[in-house]
């Protein structure tokens, strides 16, 4: 899956629920308390992998117009900002 994919359908912005439906590897999300660089930040994961300790967390970023998965450099910045 392309990590920088902006999610639109027929010209309409998709919300986080639509984002989750369109990403088969994720089935759970939680809104983070603080926004980051103008984005609403959602932590996304698969329930089956909830307690796995492999790799970096995944975040969906919503700027009010598009929702996309965060790039690796953004993930690292987000991790620092939440610590």
N, C-alpha and C positions, 0 to 999 in steps of 0.2 A: 504494500500500500504506500502511496505517496504521502510523505509526512507533511508536505506544505499545501495540501489540497484544501481549497476554500469550498465550503459546502453551500451550494445553492441548488434549487430545483425549480425549473420554470421561472427563473428570475427572482424567486422568493428566498429570503434567508431562512435557513433551518435553525431551530433552537437546539439546546443540548440534548433533548430527548430524541430528536431526529438524528443528530450527530451520532448518538449511541446506536440507533437502529441501523445506521449506514456503516458502522465499523464493527464487523463480526468478531474481532478479537477483544472487544470491550463489552461488558454487560453491566457495569456499575460505575457510578460517578458520585462525587461529592464536591460541592462548591467550597473553595478555600475562603477563609474569612477576609483576607485583604486582597484587593486587586493589585495588579503588577503592570507598570508601564502602560496604563490605560486599558488593560485586558481584565475581563472577569476570568478567573482561573478555576478550572475544574480538574480535580485529580480523577483519572479514569483508570480502571483495571478490570480484569476478568475475575469473577468470583472464584473460579477454580484455582486461580493463582494468588489469592489474597494473602496467604502466609508464606509465599515463596520469597526468598531473598536472592533474586537473580536480576542483575541489571539495574537500570535507573527507573525511578517512577515515571509515569507518563502523565502529561498534562494537556488538556484541551484549552486553547486560548480563544476567547470571544471578545472581539473589539466592538461589538454592536452591529457590525455589518457582516463579518465572516467568523466562522469557527474552524479552527485547524489544530492539528497536533503541534506541540512545541518542538522546535529543533533541539539538538543536543546542547548547543551553547546556551539556549534559553532555559533548558532543564537545569543545567548546572547553576545558572544565575538564580533561578527560582529556589533551588535547594538551599543556596546560601542565604537568600532573603527570608526563608522560613525557619532557619536554625537559630 
